[in-house]
Amino acid sequence: MKINTSPAAIPTQQHIKQMHLKEIFLLALRSGGISRAELRQALQLSFPSTSALVEELLARGILVEDGTIIPERGRPRSILRVNAKAFSVPVAVMTPEGYRCTLFDCCGTVLQSVFLPYAAQLPAAQLDMEALGKPLQDWLEGIRGKHTVAALILTISGNFNESGAISSSVIVFSTPAAFHRQLQQMLALSVVIFNNADCYAYAEQYCQKLPEDFIAVTVSRGVGAGIIRHGAIFDGGFFRAGEFGHISI
């Protein structure tokens, strides 16, 4: 088997660090509270390395130490928990009529749910960037006065490539190749775009604690599938894995 040793394939120290920070966040979130010793055991890292990562998350306000538990033996241990108020995550699901928007806190609790119609009542094929971006822009402006917004997560019934260009969708974009970049510029915020079915599959894995390998089929106006392989979203290399296409039944 040939191993890819190109610079892009070799994780950098910064990438590894970010991976460990994410793991600590998820372990604290899913457990509801975890000690440093439990983190060190789960991550298989040295005590100094684990402490340095934890201290960074504490300094950024993402984790908090909010008490101790008394074990049957040994010293009391301080417990690390995710700070629900550290930041908020706005999620927008794109539909042909508008956006189904939900605002979550850092622990996944729903803070707000709204439906935002597009700014112009035009056929989908004529929706330009102004019509698509204005509702999200107005919604986020109201949120930013009360919450620290991390990034906008946008899900679409369609596919996109590695550069963020929309390659296929039930909604026809006026500028599909530049949609992601233009939306980020308009909102002055990082925007992460996912396929709807992939998001639903990942949510099922997280909430239902499903195996590391499964397929979730979604049925609404169309039929799609999200594939989870080895615990991660599988895109097939061309970002179209799970795409049914046109199938007569």
N, C-alpha and C positions, 0 to 999 in steps of 0.2 A: 504494500500500500504506500502510495506516495504522500508524504506529509508536506502541507503548504507552509513554507518557512519565510514567506514574504513579510516585509515589515508590517503590513496591515493585518496579517494573521496572528502576529505575536502580541499578546496583551502587554500593555505598558504598566508601569507601577501605579500610575494614576488610575488606569482602568481597573486594576485589581483592587485598589483602595475603594473606589466607588462601588464595586461589586460587594465588598465587605460591609460598607456603610448601608447598602440596600438590604443585605441579609440581616443585619442587626435590627434595622427598622421593622422588617417583616416579622422577625422572631418576637420582638417586643409587642408588635401589634396583634399577632395571632394568639400569643399566650396570655395577653392581658397584663402581663408583668413578668419580668425575668431578672435574675441576678447576674452579676458579672461572671461568676463562676460557671453558671449554666450557659452563658454566651460563649465563654472560652471553650467549653467542652463541645458545643454545637459547631463552632467555627474551626476548631482544631488549630487555634492560634496560641501564641505565647501570652502570658498575662500582660506584659508591657504593651504588646501590639493591640490586644483587646481593649485595654484601658485607654490608649491613645485614641482609638476609634470612638469609644463611648464618650470621652471627654469632648471630642469635636461635635458630636450630636447634641450633647448637653449644652455646649457653648452656643450652638445655633438655635437652641430652644426646641428642637425636635423631640428630644427625650427629656424626661424629668425624673428625679428621684423623690418619691413621695411617701416614704415610710419604710418600715422594716417588718420582716416576718421572723418569728422565733422558731427555728427548727428544733427537732427533738434533741439533737446533739450539735455541738459547735456554737460558733458565734452568730449573733443576729446578722442577717444579710439585708442590705438595702436593695430595693426593688426598682428597676427601671421600667418606666411606662412611656408610651407615646403621648406627647402633649397634643390634645385634640385641637387646641387653638394655635398651633404653630403656623399652619397655613390652611387655606381652603382650596379645593379643586373643583372648578366648574366643568361640567360634562355636557356636551350638546350632541344630540342624536339628530342627524339631518333626515328630514322626510320631504316628500314632494311639496307639502304645504308650508313647512316651516321647521323650526327646531324644537325638540322636546329637551328642555334644559333642566339640569339638577345641579345644585351646589352641595358638595360634601365637605365636612370638616376633615381633619387629618386622620381621624379614626374611622372614617367611612360613614358617619352619621349624616343623614339628609338634613340640610339646613333650609333648602328652598327648592321648589319645583314649579316651573312655569312653561307655558307654550308660547313661542315667539314666531308669529307669521312673518314671512319675508316682507321687506320694505315696499315691494311693488307687486301688485296683483297681475303678474304677467305669466304667459305660458312658460313652462320650465326651460324650454330651449332659449328663451330670451333673457333669463336671469343673469344680470351682470354682477360684477364684484360689489357695487354699491348696494344692490338689492339683497345680496347674500350676506354681506358683512355688517350692514347698519344695525340689524336687530341685536347681533352679538355685541357690537360696540356699545350700544346703549345699555344693555344688560350688565356688561362688565364695569361700565363707569359707575353704576349704582352699587355694585358689589365692592369695588375697590375702596370706597369710603369707609367700609365697615370691616373688611377682611383683607388679609394678605393673600394674594392669589399666586399660586405656584406656576400654573400653566393651564391652558385650555386643552381639554381632551375632546376631540371631534370624531364622531364615528359616522361612516357613510355606507350606504348600500352599494358598494362598488369596490374597485381595486385601484391600487396606485403602485408606482415603481419606487426603486430605492432613492430617487431624487425628489420624491414627494409629488410627482406629476400624476394627476388622475388619469388612469388608463381606460377605465370603464365605470359607468355609474348609471343608476336609474334616473339621475338628474343630469341634464346636459349643461355643462359649465361653459360660459362664454370664453374663458381662458383656462382650460384644464391644466396646461403645463405649468402655469404660473400661479395657480390658485393658492397653494400652500404659502408661497413666499408673499404674495399680495395680502393674504389674510393676516399673516404675522405683522406685516408693516402697518396695516390698517388698525389692528388691535394693540400694537406695541406690546406684544406678549408672545411668549413661546406657544406654539400650537402643535399638538401631537395628533396625527390622524391615524385612525385604525379602521379596519373593516368591521362592520357590525357583527357578523357571525363570529369573527375571531374574539371580539370583546365578550360576547355572550359565553363563549366556550371558556375563556379565561376566568370569568366571573363564576361559572359553575364549578370550575376546579377549585377556586379559592373558597367559595361559600359551602359547597357540598363535600369538600375534601375527597374528590374523586381520584382514581388512579392516575399515574403519570402519563398514560397513553389512552386517549379516547377521542371520539368524534362527537360533536354536538351539532345536531341538525336544527336549523331555525326555519320556521314556516310563517310568513306574513304575506306581504304582497308578492313575494318571490320565495324561492327556496335557496338556502345557503348552508354552509357547514364550516365550523371552526375545528381545526385539528390541533390537538395537544399531543406532542411527542416528547418523551423524556421530561415532562413537566413544563415545556415551553411551547409557545405558538409556533406551528410549522407552516412556513410560507411556500415551501417547494422550490425555493431559489428564484422564482419569478413572481412572487407575491400573488399567486393565483390559486394556491392549493385550497381545495374545498369548493371551488367555483363549479356549479352544476352546469351553467350554460343553458341552452334551450333544449329541454328534453320533453318529448310528448309522452303523457301517461294515459 
